[in-house]
């Protein structure tokens, strides 16, 4: 049952429902998904079992998974940029 629900969720991410015939249609480039805020892009990914367990613990609902992962990626990118800038400054002071 879980696999069936998961498959249905993936199909909903790929196709938007039309009211005329009830069939899914591919979205045009830049077209927003129904009931999805602008600037949000659905993404299917696979996680290791331990990572999935941590995600379930840290994000209480499936809707919050994306927000948590987005925030973690932003924080990681910020730290990475800070380290890179620090290395550039240290490289200039040594050279």
C-alpha positions as CSV (number, residue, x, y, z in Angstrom):
1,X,0.0,0.0,0.0
2,X,2.8,2.4,0.9
3,X,4.5,1.8,-2.5
4,X,1.3,2.5,-4.3
5,X,0.8,5.8,-2.4
6,X,4.5,6.7,-3.1
7,X,4.0,6.0,-6.8
8,X,0.9,8.2,-6.9
9,X,2.8,11.0,-5.2
10,X,5.6,10.8,-7.7
11,X,3.1,10.9,-10.6
12,X,1.4,14.0,-9.1
13,X,4.8,15.7,-9.0
14,X,5.4,15.1,-12.7
15,X,1.9,15.8,-14.1
16,X,-0.6,18.6,-13.3
17,X,-4.2,17.6,-13.5
18,X,-6.4,19.2,-16.1
19,X,-10.1,19.9,-15.4
20,X,-11.2,19.0,-19.0
21,X,-10.4,15.4,-19.3
22,X,-8.9,14.5,-15.9
23,X,-5.7,13.3,-17.6
24,X,-2.3,14.6,-16.7
25,X,-0.3,16.8,-19.0
26,X,3.3,17.7,-19.0
27,X,4.0,21.2,-17.6
28,X,5.4,23.8,-19.9
29,X,8.8,25.2,-18.9
30,X,8.3,27.7,-16.1
31,X,4.7,26.7,-15.4
32,X,3.9,26.3,-11.7
33,X,2.6,23.1,-10.2
34,X,-0.9,23.2,-8.8
35,X,-1.1,24.1,-5.1
36,X,2.6,24.7,-4.9
37,X,4.2,28.0,-4.0
38,X,6.2,29.8,-6.6
39,X,9.9,29.0,-6.4
40,X,9.4,25.4,-5.3
41,X,10.6,22.6,-7.5
42,X,9.6,19.0,-6.8
43,X,12.6,16.7,-6.7
44,X,12.7,13.0,-6.2
45,X,15.7,11.6,-4.4
46,X,16.9,8.5,-2.7
47,X,18.4,8.6,0.8
48,X,20.3,6.1,2.8
49,X,18.2,4.4,5.5
50,X,19.9,6.3,8.3
51,X,19.5,9.6,6.5
52,X,15.8,8.9,6.0
53,X,15.3,8.1,9.7
54,X,17.0,11.4,10.6
55,X,14.9,13.3,8.2
56,X,11.7,11.8,9.7
57,X,12.9,12.7,13.2
58,X,13.9,16.3,12.4
59,X,11.0,17.1,10.1
60,X,7.7,16.2,11.8
61,X,5.6,16.1,8.5
62,X,6.4,15.1,5.0
63,X,5.6,18.6,3.9
64,X,8.4,19.9,6.1
65,X,11.0,17.6,4.6
66,X,11.6,20.0,1.7
67,X,11.9,23.0,4.0
68,X,14.4,21.2,6.2
69,X,16.6,20.0,3.3
70,X,16.4,23.5,1.7
71,X,17.5,25.1,4.9
72,X,20.3,22.6,5.5
73,X,21.6,23.2,1.9
74,X,21.5,27.0,2.3
75,X,23.5,26.7,5.6
76,X,26.0,24.4,4.0
77,X,26.5,26.7,1.0
78,X,27.0,29.7,3.3
79,X,29.6,27.9,5.4
80,X,31.3,26.7,2.3
81,X,31.5,30.2,0.9
82,X,32.8,31.6,4.2
83,X,35.6,29.0,4.2
84,X,36.5,29.7,0.6
85,X,36.6,33.5,1.4
86,X,38.8,32.8,4.4
87,X,41.1,30.7,2.3
88,X,41.4,33.4,-0.3
89,X,42.2,36.0,2.4
90,X,44.8,33.7,4.0
91,X,46.3,33.0,0.6
92,X,46.7,36.7,-0.2
93,X,48.3,37.4,3.2
94,X,50.8,34.6,2.8
95,X,51.6,35.3,-0.8
